[in-house]
């Protein structure tokens, strides 16, 4: 009875693995975004009306009539691109922690549509990603506080348990299947894989010709997988997770299964509890404040940047709140140039602020506008670091400012009646 009571208290007390949830959301978002950019140029061939994909999987699951409706977006090139764009949009939401439930639902629907349209795609991580996305629908969104012992907390913690159980079942099943397979039990499985051109690096094939290394590596993989569920409840948990991360880094580098390895590493990092993260921060603090700042922004830091936004634009206000949340309390000040003239202190003209948001570095007094302001925020905020390669590519191609200006020109401006001084100022645009 005490065990049951403790289990119920664990489920109802507070949301668990909040940091692990964000790591998992970010990891899956990055994998999805990577696939959008790498497979997007071939969208017509993979999923388009004249491509290799078809609606056979839709018909098997939903019936012929429903399959016709589900496949409608893929009857045109524009519809195919729209599904892919929606998938990328959802992935960005997961990465940035913005409306994570909506982003998860968007990724779940569009990812399944694309994978079922062409079942030949994927490298082994798709099935577990599809299942985990379902569980992620019940996770408390990033930055949202839920009352203790509320239904939201229960659903969140049940989803956390489901995600953890999914990985443990996957590893345990894989381990026993390997143990009963002749190539693995005889220790030659990794040698066989290393000699296949599509799944190996030529430079490392000689290493797997060593019988001692190949046998040790094959048995180590089976040992890791079979004992993983037990290790998660033992003092060897972090050691096992480190082994798993190393294991999947090797798979990604040697076999080229990058997206599969990235998803599995994200799931393994998910197992680290918030308490273990806190102890790790304490260890970093003992090494020096610089390392701790990289691991997580300090909650009570003084502002280093001022972000000037258009307070008449609801999307701009939401963006400002999201950036403040990612930076940590007090690290970035957000000001509406519509409601404050603070920007004059930095030599910024109102006409420039109407066109583009501005970021001012308080240490140097330097101001950046538009796309360059976005790049400055990405450099200064660790949660935005995954976007830096994409921003660099957009800048190198000369499309960054053009894309930013196109989005800024389409923002909807709804004046605040309290600050209106005349009819011309109070027009909705």
C-alpha positions as CSV (number, residue, x, y, z in Angstrom):
1,X,0.0,0.0,0.0
2,X,2.8,2.4,0.8
3,X,4.3,1.8,-2.7
4,X,1.0,2.5,-4.3
5,X,0.6,5.7,-2.3
6,X,4.1,6.8,-3.3
7,X,3.4,6.1,-6.9
8,X,0.1,8.1,-6.9
9,X,1.8,11.0,-5.1
10,X,4.6,10.9,-7.8
11,X,2.0,11.1,-10.5
12,X,-0.1,13.9,-8.9
13,X,2.4,16.0,-7.0
14,X,4.1,18.0,-9.7
15,X,5.0,17.7,-13.4
16,X,8.2,15.5,-13.9
17,X,11.1,15.7,-16.3
18,X,10.3,19.2,-17.4
19,X,13.9,19.7,-18.6
20,X,13.9,16.3,-20.3
21,X,10.7,17.1,-22.0
22,X,12.2,20.3,-23.5
23,X,15.3,18.3,-24.6
24,X,13.0,15.7,-26.3
25,X,10.9,18.3,-28.0
26,X,13.9,20.2,-29.2
27,X,15.6,17.0,-30.4
28,X,12.6,15.7,-32.4
29,X,12.0,19.2,-33.8
30,X,15.6,19.4,-35.0
31,X,15.3,16.0,-36.6
32,X,12.0,16.9,-38.4
33,X,13.4,20.2,-39.5
34,X,16.6,18.5,-40.9
35,X,14.4,16.1,-42.9
36,X,12.3,19.0,-44.2
37,X,15.4,20.7,-45.5
38,X,17.1,17.6,-46.9
39,X,14.0,15.9,-48.4
40,X,12.1,19.1,-49.3
41,X,13.9,19.6,-52.6
42,X,12.6,16.2,-53.7
43,X,9.1,16.6,-52.4
44,X,7.5,16.3,-55.9
45,X,9.3,13.0,-56.5
46,X,8.7,11.6,-53.0
47,X,5.1,12.6,-52.4
48,X,3.7,14.7,-55.3
49,X,0.9,13.7,-57.7
50,X,3.4,12.1,-60.1
51,X,5.9,10.9,-57.6
52,X,6.6,7.5,-56.1
53,X,4.2,7.8,-53.2
54,X,0.6,6.6,-53.2
55,X,-2.4,6.2,-51.0
56,X,-2.2,2.5,-50.4
57,X,-1.4,2.9,-46.7
58,X,-4.3,5.3,-46.3
59,X,-6.7,2.8,-47.9
60,X,-5.5,0.0,-45.7
61,X,-6.0,2.0,-42.5
62,X,-9.0,4.2,-43.3
63,X,-10.7,2.7,-46.3
64,X,-10.9,3.8,-49.9
65,X,-13.3,6.6,-49.5
66,X,-11.5,8.3,-46.6
67,X,-8.2,7.7,-48.3
68,X,-9.3,9.8,-51.3
69,X,-10.0,12.7,-49.0
70,X,-6.8,12.3,-47.0
71,X,-4.7,12.2,-50.2
72,X,-6.2,15.4,-51.6
73,X,-3.3,17.7,-50.6
74,X,-0.9,15.5,-52.6
75,X,-2.9,15.8,-55.8
76,X,-1.1,19.1,-56.5
77,X,2.4,20.4,-56.2
78,X,1.2,23.3,-54.1
79,X,-0.6,21.0,-51.7
80,X,2.4,18.8,-51.3
81,X,4.6,21.8,-50.5
82,X,2.0,23.1,-48.1
83,X,2.0,19.8,-46.0
84,X,5.8,20.0,-45.9
85,X,5.8,23.6,-44.9
86,X,3.3,22.8,-42.1
87,X,5.6,20.1,-40.9
88,X,8.5,22.5,-40.8
89,X,6.4,25.1,-38.9
90,X,5.5,22.6,-36.3
91,X,9.1,21.6,-35.9
92,X,10.1,25.2,-35.3
93,X,7.4,25.4,-32.6
94,X,8.9,22.4,-30.8
95,X,12.4,23.8,-31.1
96,X,11.4,27.2,-29.7
97,X,9.0,25.9,-27.1
98,X,6.2,27.9,-28.6
99,X,2.7,26.5,-28.3
100,X,4.2,23.0,-28.0
101,X,0.9,21.1,-27.9
102,X,-0.3,22.7,-31.1
103,X,3.2,22.3,-32.6
104,X,3.2,18.6,-31.6
105,X,-0.3,18.0,-33.1
106,X,0.8,19.7,-36.4
107,X,3.9,17.6,-36.6
108,X,2.1,14.4,-35.7
109,X,-0.6,14.9,-38.4
110,X,1.7,16.1,-41.2
111,X,4.6,13.6,-40.4
112,X,2.2,10.7,-40.5
113,X,0.7,11.9,-43.8
114,X,4.1,12.0,-45.4
115,X,5.4,8.8,-44.0
116,X,2.3,6.9,-45.0
117,X,2.3,8.5,-48.4
118,X,5.8,7.0,-49.0
119,X,6.5,4.1,-46.6
120,X,9.9,3.4,-48.2
121,X,11.3,6.5,-46.5
122,X,12.8,6.5,-43.0
123,X,15.8,5.0,-41.3
124,X,14.3,3.2,-38.3
125,X,13.5,6.2,-36.0
126,X,10.1,7.0,-37.6
127,X,8.0,4.4,-35.7
128,X,9.2,5.5,-32.3
129,X,8.9,9.2,-33.3
130,X,5.3,8.6,-34.3
131,X,4.5,7.0,-31.0
132,X,6.3,9.5,-28.9
133,X,4.5,12.4,-30.6
134,X,1.2,10.9,-29.5
135,X,2.4,10.9,-25.9
136,X,3.8,14.4,-26.2
137,X,0.3,15.8,-26.9
138,X,-0.4,15.3,-23.1
139,X,2.7,17.0,-21.9
140,X,2.3,20.4,-20.2
141,X,3.5,23.1,-22.6
142,X,6.8,24.8,-22.1
143,X,6.6,27.8,-19.7
144,X,3.2,26.8,-18.4
145,X,2.6,26.2,-14.7
146,X,0.0,23.7,-13.7
147,X,-1.6,23.4,-10.3
148,X,-0.3,20.5,-8.2
149,X,-2.6,17.4,-8.2
150,X,-4.5,18.8,-11.2
151,X,-5.6,16.7,-14.2
152,X,-3.0,18.4,-16.3
153,X,-0.2,17.2,-14.0
154,X,-1.6,13.6,-14.0
155,X,-1.7,13.5,-17.8
156,X,1.7,15.0,-18.1
157,X,3.3,12.4,-15.7
158,X,1.4,9.5,-17.3
159,X,2.8,10.6,-20.7
160,X,6.3,10.8,-19.2
161,X,6.0,7.2,-18.0
162,X,4.7,6.1,-21.4
163,X,7.6,7.7,-23.2
164,X,10.1,6.1,-20.8
165,X,8.3,2.7,-21.1
166,X,8.3,3.0,-24.9
167,X,12.1,3.2,-25.0
168,X,12.6,0.5,-22.4
169,X,10.4,-1.9,-24.3
170,X,12.1,-1.0,-27.6
171,X,15.5,-1.7,-26.2
172,X,14.5,-4.9,-24.4
173,X,12.8,-6.3,-27.5
174,X,15.8,-5.4,-29.7
175,X,18.2,-6.9,-27.2
176,X,16.4,-10.3,-27.0
177,X,15.9,-10.5,-30.8
178,X,19.6,-9.9,-31.2
179,X,20.5,-12.5,-28.6
180,X,18.4,-15.1,-30.4
181,X,19.9,-14.2,-33.8
182,X,22.8,-16.3,-35.1
183,X,25.0,-13.4,-36.4
184,X,24.7,-11.6,-33.0
185,X,25.1,-14.7,-30.8
186,X,28.2,-15.7,-32.8
187,X,29.7,-12.2,-32.6
188,X,29.9,-11.5,-36.3
189,X,26.9,-9.2,-36.8
190,X,28.8,-5.9,-36.8
191,X,31.4,-7.4,-39.2
192,X,28.5,-8.2,-41.6
193,X,27.1,-4.7,-41.3
194,X,30.5,-3.1,-41.8
195,X,31.0,-4.7,-45.2
196,X,27.8,-3.3,-46.6
197,X,28.5,-0.1,-48.6
198,X,25.3,1.6,-47.8
199,X,25.7,1.2,-44.0
200,X,29.4,1.7,-43.3
201,X,32.4,4.0,-43.7
202,X,35.1,2.5,-45.8
203,X,37.8,3.9,-43.5
204,X,36.5,1.8,-40.5
205,X,35.9,-1.5,-42.2
206,X,39.4,-2.7,-41.4
207,X,38.6,-2.2,-37.7
208,X,35.7,-4.6,-37.8
209,X,37.9,-7.3,-39.5
210,X,39.5,-7.7,-36.1
211,X,37.7,-10.7,-34.5
212,X,38.3,-9.6,-31.0
213,X,37.0,-6.0,-31.5
214,X,33.9,-7.2,-33.5
215,X,33.0,-9.9,-31.0
216,X,33.3,-7.5,-28.1
217,X,31.3,-4.8,-29.8
218,X,28.5,-7.2,-30.8
219,X,28.2,-8.6,-27.3
220,X,28.4,-5.2,-25.7
221,X,25.5,-3.9,-27.8
222,X,23.3,-6.9,-26.7
223,X,24.4,-6.5,-23.1
224,X,23.5,-2.7,-23.1
225,X,20.1,-3.3,-24.7
226,X,19.0,-6.2,-22.5
227,X,20.0,-4.6,-19.2
228,X,18.8,-1.0,-20.1
229,X,15.4,-1.2,-18.3
230,X,17.1,-2.5,-15.1
231,X,19.9,0.0,-15.3
232,X,17.3,2.9,-15.3
233,X,16.3,1.9,-11.8
234,X,19.9,1.4,-10.5
235,X,22.9,3.5,-9.6
236,X,24.3,2.8,-13.0
237,X,21.6,4.8,-14.8
238,X,23.8,7.8,-15.9
239,X,26.6,5.4,-16.9
240,X,24.1,3.4,-19.1
241,X,22.7,6.6,-20.6
242,X,26.3,7.7,-21.5
243,X,26.9,4.3,-23.1
244,X,23.7,4.6,-25.1
245,X,24.6,8.1,-26.3
246,X,28.0,6.9,-27.4
247,X,26.4,3.8,-29.0
248,X,24.1,6.0,-31.1
249,X,26.8,8.5,-32.0
250,X,28.7,5.6,-33.4
251,X,25.6,4.4,-35.4
252,X,25.1,7.9,-36.7
253,X,28.7,8.3,-37.8
254,X,29.5,4.8,-39.0
255,X,26.1,3.7,-40.5
256,X,24.9,7.2,-41.6
257,X,21.6,6.8,-39.7
258,X,21.7,10.4,-38.4
259,X,18.0,11.1,-37.8
260,X,17.5,7.7,-36.1
261,X,20.5,8.3,-33.8
262,X,19.4,11.8,-33.0
263,X,15.9,10.7,-31.9
264,X,17.3,7.9,-29.8
265,X,19.8,10.2,-28.1
266,X,17.0,12.7,-27.3
267,X,15.0,9.9,-25.7
268,X,18.0,8.8,-23.6
269,X,18.6,12.4,-22.4
270,X,14.9,12.5,-21.5
271,X,15.5,10.0,-18.8
272,X,17.7,12.4,-16.8
273,X,15.4,13.8,-14.0
274,X,15.1,17.5,-13.0
275,X,16.9,16.6,-9.8
276,X,19.8,15.2,-11.6
277,X,20.0,18.3,-13.8
278,X,20.0,20.4,-10.6
279,X,23.0,18.4,-9.2
280,X,24.7,18.8,-12.6
281,X,24.2,22.5,-12.4
282,X,25.7,22.5,-8.9
283,X,28.7,20.6,-10.2
284,X,29.1,23.2,-13.0
285,X,28.8,26.0,-10.5
286,X,31.7,24.5,-8.5
287,X,33.8,24.6,-11.7
288,X,33.0,28.2,-12.6
289,X,30.1,30.6,-13.4
290,X,30.8,30.6,-17.1
291,X,30.0,26.9,-17.5
292,X,26.7,27.3,-15.6
293,X,25.7,30.2,-17.8
294,X,26.0,28.1,-20.9
295,X,24.0,25.2,-19.3
296,X,21.2,27.5,-18.2
297,X,20.8,31.3,-18.1
298,X,20.7,32.7,-14.6
299,X,17.2,33.6,-13.5
300,X,18.1,36.9,-11.8
301,X,20.6,38.4,-14.2
302,X,20.5,42.1,-15.2
303,X,19.4,42.9,-18.7
304,X,22.1,42.8,-21.3
305,X,19.9,43.5,-24.3
306,X,16.9,45.7,-25.0
307,X,14.5,44.4,-27.7
308,X,12.2,47.1,-29.2
309,X,9.0,45.7,-30.7
310,X,5.8,47.0,-32.2
311,X,3.3,46.9,-29.3
312,X,0.4,47.3,-31.7
313,X,1.2,43.8,-33.2
314,X,0.0,40.9,-31.2
315,X,2.5,38.5,-32.9
316,X,5.3,40.9,-32.0
317,X,4.2,41.0,-28.4
318,X,4.0,37.2,-28.3
319,X,7.5,37.0,-29.8
320,X,8.8,39.3,-27.2
321,X,7.4,37.2,-24.4
322,X,8.8,34.0,-25.9
323,X,12.3,35.5,-26.2
324,X,12.1,36.7,-22.5
325,X,11.1,33.2,-21.5
326,X,14.0,31.6,-23.4
327,X,16.5,34.1,-22.1
328,X,15.5,33.7,-18.5
329,X,14.0,36.3,-16.2
330,X,15.6,39.7,-16.4
331,X,18.2,39.0,-19.0
332,X,16.4,40.8,-21.9
333,X,14.2,43.9,-21.6
334,X,11.4,44.2,-24.1
335,X,10.0,47.6,-24.9
336,X,7.2,48.7,-27.2
337,X,8.2,51.8,-29.2
338,X,4.5,52.6,-29.5
339,X,4.2,53.1,-25.8
340,X,7.7,54.4,-24.8
341,X,10.2,56.8,-26.3
342,X,13.2,55.0,-24.7
343,X,14.6,54.2,-28.2
344,X,15.6,57.8,-28.7
345,X,18.4,57.3,-26.1
346,X,20.0,54.9,-28.6
347,X,19.7,57.1,-31.7
348,X,17.0,55.0,-33.3
349,X,14.4,56.7,-35.5
350,X,10.6,55.8,-35.2
351,X,10.4,55.2,-38.9
352,X,13.1,52.5,-38.6
353,X,11.2,50.8,-35.8
354,X,8.0,50.7,-37.8
355,X,9.8,48.7,-40.5
356,X,11.9,46.4,-38.3
357,X,12.4,45.4,-34.7
358,X,15.7,46.5,-33.1
359,X,18.0,44.9,-30.5
360,X,20.4,47.1,-28.5
361,X,23.5,45.6,-26.7
362,X,23.6,47.6,-23.5
363,X,27.3,46.9,-23.0
364,X,28.4,48.3,-26.4
365,X,25.4,50.5,-27.3
366,X,25.3,48.8,-30.7
367,X,21.9,48.4,-32.3
368,X,20.9,45.7,-34.8
369,X,17.7,45.7,-36.8
370,X,15.6,43.2,-38.6
371,X,17.3,40.0,-39.7
372,X,20.6,41.0,-38.0
373,X,18.7,41.5,-34.7
374,X,17.4,37.9,-35.1
375,X,21.0,36.7,-35.6
376,X,22.2,38.6,-32.5
377,X,19.4,37.0,-30.4
378,X,20.4,33.6,-31.7
379,X,24.0,34.2,-30.7
380,X,23.2,35.4,-27.2
381,X,20.5,32.9,-26.3
382,X,21.7,29.2,-26.0
383,X,18.2,27.8,-26.7
384,X,18.3,29.4,-30.1
385,X,21.8,28.1,-31.0
386,X,20.3,25.2,-33.1
387,X,18.9,27.9,-35.5
388,X,22.2,29.6,-36.1
389,X,23.2,27.3,-39.1
390,X,19.9,28.1,-40.8
391,X,20.2,31.8,-40.1
392,X,23.8,31.7,-41.4
393,X,22.6,30.0,-44.6
394,X,19.8,32.5,-45.1
395,X,22.3,35.3,-44.7
396,X,24.9,33.8,-47.0
397,X,22.2,33.3,-49.7
398,X,21.1,36.9,-49.3
399,X,17.6,35.9,-48.4
400,X,17.6,36.8,-44.6
401,X,16.6,40.5,-44.9
402,X,14.2,39.8,-47.7
403,X,12.4,37.1,-45.7
404,X,12.3,39.2,-42.6
405,X,10.9,42.2,-44.4
406,X,8.3,40.1,-46.1
407,X,7.0,38.8,-42.8
408,X,7.2,42.2,-41.1
409,X,5.2,43.8,-43.9
410,X,2.4,41.3,-43.3
411,X,2.0,41.8,-39.6
412,X,-1.4,43.0,-38.4
413,X,-1.3,46.3,-36.5
414,X,-4.2,47.0,-34.1
415,X,-3.6,50.3,-32.3
416,X,-4.0,50.7,-28.5
417,X,-6.9,53.2,-28.0
418,X,-5.1,54.6,-25.0
419,X,-2.3,55.9,-27.1
420,X,-4.3,57.1,-30.1
421,X,-4.0,60.8,-30.9
422,X,-5.9,61.0,-34.1
423,X,-7.9,59.0,-36.7
424,X,-4.8,58.4,-38.9
425,X,-2.9,56.8,-36.0
426,X,-5.8,54.5,-35.0
427,X,-6.3,52.8,-38.3
428,X,-6.0,49.0,-38.3
429,X,-3.5,47.8,-40.9
